Amino acid sequence: MNSWLARAEDTARHLVDLRTRTYEGAEERGAREAVFRRAFALTTPVALRVLSALNRGILNGTGSVTVGGPERDGAGGLFGHWEITWPLLEQSIDRFSGAAMPPVRVAAIYPADFSHGHLAVLRAVEPRDPLLAWPFQVTTEVDAERQEAILWTIAEGEVHERVFRAGVNWRVLPQPEPPDSWGAGRTRPAT
């Protein structure tokens, strides 16, 4: 089944949560936080697989992957993330703000005023303020696997944002190795 169509289950469960002000059936905040923590733990192997593939495919193995959280966000909610950084990114500055470039981050958030958790793209200025968010309906390994398409979407968008914002632009990425096979009609460039 198409991975995007499979996420229809997440949307349906998300709508139930919104109607009932629960998170996967949990009513009290403490129980809902336990659901979020379990979702994060179940999704971590999938997120690490995505970031490891990104490291091999785009960063030529120069990246370093870390996991953070879930932890308190300072405003009554929970925040967890999976990140990747690499030397060229760490040496770059944001051409708009002059600040150091942050790692590529895939976030899982559960703000105090939300009824349930979300996977999110975060704003660079306020890292716990979601710019875009997807339902985080994970109670099993199968549910976690279904998140892979969203994890890839966030990771790819984050990499592109680093290329856009880096003072060195596209040079923030290591020069890729050419693919083993080129499409019909294309020739491999001379080295």
Secondary structure as GFF3:
##gff-version 3
##sequence-region A 1 191
A	DSSP	alpha_helix	3	6	.	.	.	ID=ss1
A	DSSP	alpha_helix	8	20	.	.	.	ID=ss2
A	DSSP	alpha_helix	29	57	.	.	.	ID=ss3
A	DSSP	beta_strand	64	72	.	.	.	ID=ss4
A	DSSP	beta_strand	78	85	.	.	.	ID=ss5
A	DSSP	alpha_helix	87	90	.	.	.	ID=ss6
A	DSSP	beta_strand	104	110	.	.	.	ID=ss7
A	DSSP	beta_strand	118	122	.	.	.	ID=ss8
A	DSSP	beta_strand	130	135	.	.	.	ID=ss9
A	DSSP	alpha_helix	141	146	.	.	.	ID=ss10
A	DSSP	alpha_helix	148	165	.	.	.	ID=ss11
A	DSSP	three_ten_helix	169	172	.	.	.	ID=ss12
###
